[in-house]
Amino acid sequence: MQHRSLELRLLRSFLCVAETRSVTETARRMGRSQPAITLQIAKLEEQIGRKLFRDDTRRPSLTNDGDMVLSYAKAILQLHDEMLGRLSAPDVEGHVVLGTPDLYAAYLLPSILALFRESFPRIQVELRCSLSTPLVGLVQRGEVDIALVTRMRGFTGGELVREEPLVWIEGEGHQASLMHPVPLALLPPGNIYRDHAIEQLERAGRKWRIACISDSVGGLQAAVFAGMAVTVLGRSAVVAGMQEIHMPELFPPLPKVGLLLYEAPGLQNEAAKTLHRYLSRYIRLEDDLALPALSDPGWDASPARGVDRAVPAAPL
């Protein structure tokens, strides 16, 4: 039996085109020309012997075979990068200040940071929890090295690393959703979760009242668990004791919110750059796989999709 080998650079270009749905953006990220990326995809299809992208769409869209290859490409590149990262991890050391709302500190980052610490034992990460708006100011002034925040109206810059679906939530066994006016547990004014909740209810002609305002999502949870109120959170923050509300005529569907990753201007801290590359890629992962360490400074963090994990809540 003749064994075929696939080139990792072709898989990396394929992964980036599949996730961005743009040859132009892939060329920019890879530092190559658009024709070069197109040739790489054609070469990969020739090596595999299958069509990976459909011809009948304006933007790159995967075929069924392309979907299958995408899942394997992610795993192959993750293992490859993990091996290289672990071999070079001892050479990277330093101190990093990472700012994020406590929602992400509690639900999204624990497993990622735990594996980062295993891969880079000489990098010390200091976690600083705050709301998104003040964190953007802190990172822009260089008071924190990296910030992972919720994209608010008026935010500029930052790298979009995930889009989180928002959902209506009430406590299990309670019927706060049937109360009139609708009792709401919300974060303070200026938060995008709050804005979307009120906008959608008013668009549907529903009357509402404030039952709870909390700087922390822990306060919102308390109101929900007690049956006092309905709230809006990202789907990944739904835990035992909560239930999604599926009544679109009363609670219209909510949009997704973006998660932005910022780094301080002129950042020269190699430890911080290493963590930034790690987060940039692995916050996007949708499968709970082993998370590789990206300590090669020249590695190009092509985007993958977001990770959905069910772990407990907190502010945005």
C-alpha positions in Angstrom: 0.0 0.0 0.0 1.4 3.4 -1.0 1.4 6.0 1.8 0.6 9.6 1.1 1.8 12.5 3.1 0.2 15.9 3.5 2.2 19.1 3.9 1.5 21.0 7.1 1.7 24.4 5.4 -1.2 23.3 3.1 -3.3 22.2 6.0 -2.6 25.5 7.8 -3.7 27.5 4.8 -6.8 25.3 4.3 -7.7 25.8 8.0 -7.4 29.6 7.7 -9.5 29.7 4.5 -12.1 27.5 6.1 -12.4 29.6 9.2 -12.2 33.1 7.7 -14.1 32.1 4.5 -11.7 34.4 2.7 -8.6 33.8 0.5 -7.8 37.5 0.8 -7.7 37.4 4.6 -5.8 34.1 4.6 -3.2 35.6 2.3 -2.8 38.6 4.6 -2.4 36.5 7.7 0.0 34.1 6.0 2.1 36.8 4.4 1.5 35.2 0.9 -0.2 36.3 -2.3 -3.8 35.3 -3.0 -2.8 33.2 -6.0 -0.3 31.4 -3.8 -3.0 30.5 -1.3 -5.3 29.4 -4.1 -2.6 27.1 -5.5 -2.0 25.6 -2.0 -5.7 24.7 -1.7 -5.6 23.2 -5.2 -2.5 21.2 -4.3 -4.1 19.9 -1.1 -7.2 18.8 -3.0 -5.0 17.0 -5.5 -3.1 15.3 -2.7 -6.3 14.2 -1.0 -8.2 13.4 -4.2 -11.4 15.2 -3.0 -13.0 18.6 -3.5 -12.8 20.6 -0.3 -14.6 23.8 -1.3 -17.8 24.2 -3.3 -17.7 26.0 -6.6 -21.3 27.4 -6.4 -20.8 30.0 -3.7 -19.2 33.5 -3.7 -17.3 32.9 -0.5 -15.3 29.7 0.3 -17.8 27.1 1.6 -16.8 23.6 2.6 -18.0 20.4 1.0 -18.9 17.4 3.2 -15.4 16.1 2.6 -14.0 19.5 3.5 -15.8 19.4 6.8 -14.3 16.1 7.6 -10.8 17.2 6.6 -11.2 20.3 8.7 -11.7 18.4 11.9 -8.6 16.2 11.2 -6.6 19.3 10.1 -7.3 20.9 13.5 -6.2 17.9 15.4 -3.0 17.3 13.3 -1.9 20.9 13.6 -2.7 21.0 17.3 -0.5 18.0 18.0 2.3 19.3 15.8 2.3 22.7 17.5 2.1 21.1 21.0 5.2 19.1 20.3 7.2 22.1 19.1 5.8 24.2 21.9 6.7 21.8 24.7 10.2 21.3 23.2 10.9 25.1 23.4 8.7 26.0 26.4 11.6 26.0 28.9 13.2 28.9 27.0 10.3 31.3 27.6 10.0 33.0 31.0 8.6 36.2 32.5 5.5 37.8 34.1 2.2 38.6 32.3 -0.8 40.6 33.5 -4.0 39.3 31.9 -7.2 41.3 32.4 -10.6 39.8 31.9 -14.2 40.0 33.3 -14.8 37.4 35.9 -17.3 35.6 33.6 -14.5 34.5 31.3 -12.1 34.0 34.2 -14.6 31.5 35.7 -16.0 29.8 32.5 -13.7 30.1 29.6 -10.1 30.4 30.8 -9.5 27.9 33.6 -8.7 24.8 31.4 -6.7 27.0 28.9 -4.6 28.6 31.5 -4.0 25.3 33.4 -2.6 23.8 30.2 -0.6 26.9 29.4 1.0 26.7 32.9 2.0 23.1 32.2 3.5 24.0 28.8 5.2 27.2 30.1 6.1 26.6 33.7 8.4 29.6 33.9 5.8 32.1 32.8 3.8 33.7 35.7 0.3 34.8 34.8 -1.3 37.5 37.0 -5.1 37.5 36.5 -6.9 40.8 37.0 -10.7 40.8 36.8 -12.7 43.8 36.0 -15.5 45.0 33.6 -14.7 45.2 29.9 -14.7 49.0 29.5 -12.1 49.8 32.2 -10.0 46.9 31.0 -9.7 48.3 27.5 -8.4 51.6 29.1 -5.9 49.6 31.3 -4.5 47.7 28.3 -4.3 50.8 26.2 -2.3 52.6 28.9 0.0 49.5 29.3 -1.2 48.8 32.9 -2.1 45.2 31.8 -0.3 43.3 29.1 -3.3 41.5 27.6 -7.1 41.9 27.9 -9.9 39.5 26.9 -13.1 41.5 26.9 -16.7 41.7 25.6 -17.0 43.9 22.5 -19.0 47.0 23.5 -20.4 49.7 21.3 -17.6 52.1 20.5 -14.8 49.7 21.1 -12.0 49.9 18.4 -9.1 47.6 17.8 -8.6 44.3 19.4 -8.8 40.9 17.7 -12.1 39.1 17.4 -11.5 35.6 18.9 -15.0 34.3 19.5 -18.6 35.1 19.0 -20.8 34.0 21.9 -24.6 33.4 21.4 -26.7 35.2 24.0 -29.7 33.4 25.5 -32.6 34.2 27.8 -32.4 32.3 31.1 -34.6 31.7 34.1 -34.3 29.3 37.1 -35.3 25.7 36.7 -38.7 25.1 38.2 -39.6 28.8 38.1 -41.8 30.8 35.8 -40.3 34.3 36.0 -40.7 34.4 32.2 -44.5 34.4 32.6 -44.6 37.4 35.0 -45.9 40.7 33.8 -44.0 43.0 33.5 -41.0 40.8 32.9 -38.6 41.0 35.9 -35.0 41.4 34.7 -31.7 40.8 36.4 -29.1 42.9 34.5 -25.6 44.2 34.7 -25.2 48.0 35.1 -26.0 50.5 32.3 -23.6 50.5 29.4 -23.2 46.7 29.2 -24.0 45.1 25.8 -25.9 42.2 27.4 -28.2 44.6 29.2 -28.7 46.7 26.0 -29.7 43.7 23.9 -32.1 42.4 26.5 -34.0 45.7 26.8 -33.9 46.4 23.1 -35.4 43.0 22.2 -38.2 43.2 24.8 -39.2 46.7 23.7 -39.1 45.7 20.0 -41.6 42.9 20.9 -43.8 45.3 22.9 -43.1 43.6 26.2 -43.2 45.6 29.5 -40.3 45.0 31.8 -39.0 46.0 35.2 -35.6 45.8 36.9 -35.5 43.2 39.7 -31.8 43.0 40.1 -28.7 45.1 39.1 -25.3 43.6 39.8 -21.7 44.3 38.8 -21.1 40.6 39.0 -22.9 37.8 37.2 -23.0 36.0 40.5 -25.6 38.5 41.6 -27.6 37.8 38.4 -27.4 34.0 39.1 -28.8 34.5 42.6 -31.8 36.3 41.3 -32.3 33.6 38.6 -31.9 30.7 41.0 -34.4 32.3 43.4 -37.0 32.6 40.6 -36.9 36.4 41.0 -36.0 37.3 37.5 -35.0 36.5 33.9 -31.5 37.3 32.7 -29.4 37.2 29.6 -26.0 35.4 29.5 -23.8 33.7 27.0 -24.9 30.1 26.3 -21.6 28.8 27.7 -22.5 30.2 31.1 -25.7 28.2 31.5 -25.2 25.9 34.5 -27.3 23.5 36.5 -30.3 25.2 38.0 -30.8 27.4 34.9 -32.8 26.8 31.8 -33.0 28.6 28.5 -36.3 30.2 27.6 -37.6 29.0 24.2 -40.6 31.3 23.6 -39.5 33.5 20.6 -42.9 35.2 20.5 -42.3 36.6 24.1 -38.5 36.6 24.2 -37.1 37.4 20.7 -33.8 35.7 19.7 -30.8 37.6 20.8 -27.7 38.4 18.7 -24.2 37.1 19.3 -21.6 39.2 21.1 -17.9 39.3 20.2 -15.0 38.6 22.5 -12.0 40.8 21.7 -8.4 40.1 22.6 -6.2 43.2 23.1 -2.5 43.6 23.8 -0.7 46.7 25.2 0.7 49.0 22.5 4.4 48.3 21.8 4.3 45.1 23.8 7.9 43.7 24.1 7.3 41.1 26.8 8.0 37.8 25.1 6.1 35.9 27.8 3.1 38.1 27.2 3.4 37.6 23.4 3.5 33.9 24.0 0.3 34.0 26.0 -1.4 36.3 23.5 -0.7 33.8 20.7 -1.9 30.9 22.8 -5.2 32.7 23.7 -5.7 34.0 20.2 -5.9 30.5 18.8 -7.3 28.3 21.6 -10.2 30.5 22.7 -11.6 29.7 19.3 -11.5 25.9 19.6 -14.9 24.2 19.6 -13.7 20.8 20.7 -12.4 20.0 24.2 -9.1 18.6 22.9 -5.6 18.8 24.4 -4.5 22.5 24.0 -1.1 22.9 22.4 1.5 25.4 23.5 2.4 28.0 20.9 5.8 29.1 22.0 7.3 29.5 18.5 7.3 33.3 17.9 7.0 32.8 14.2 3.9 30.5 14.4 0.9 32.1 12.6 -2.2 31.8 14.8 -4.8 31.0 12.1 -8.3 31.3 13.6 -10.4 28.3 14.6 -13.8 28.3 16.1 -14.9 29.1 19.6 -14.9 26.8 22.6 -18.2 26.2 24.3 -17.8 24.9 27.9 -20.4 24.7 30.6 -18.8 26.1 33.7 -20.2 28.6 36.4 -21.0 32.6 35.8 -19.8 36.2 36.5 -19.3 40.6 34.8 -18.7 41.2 31.3 
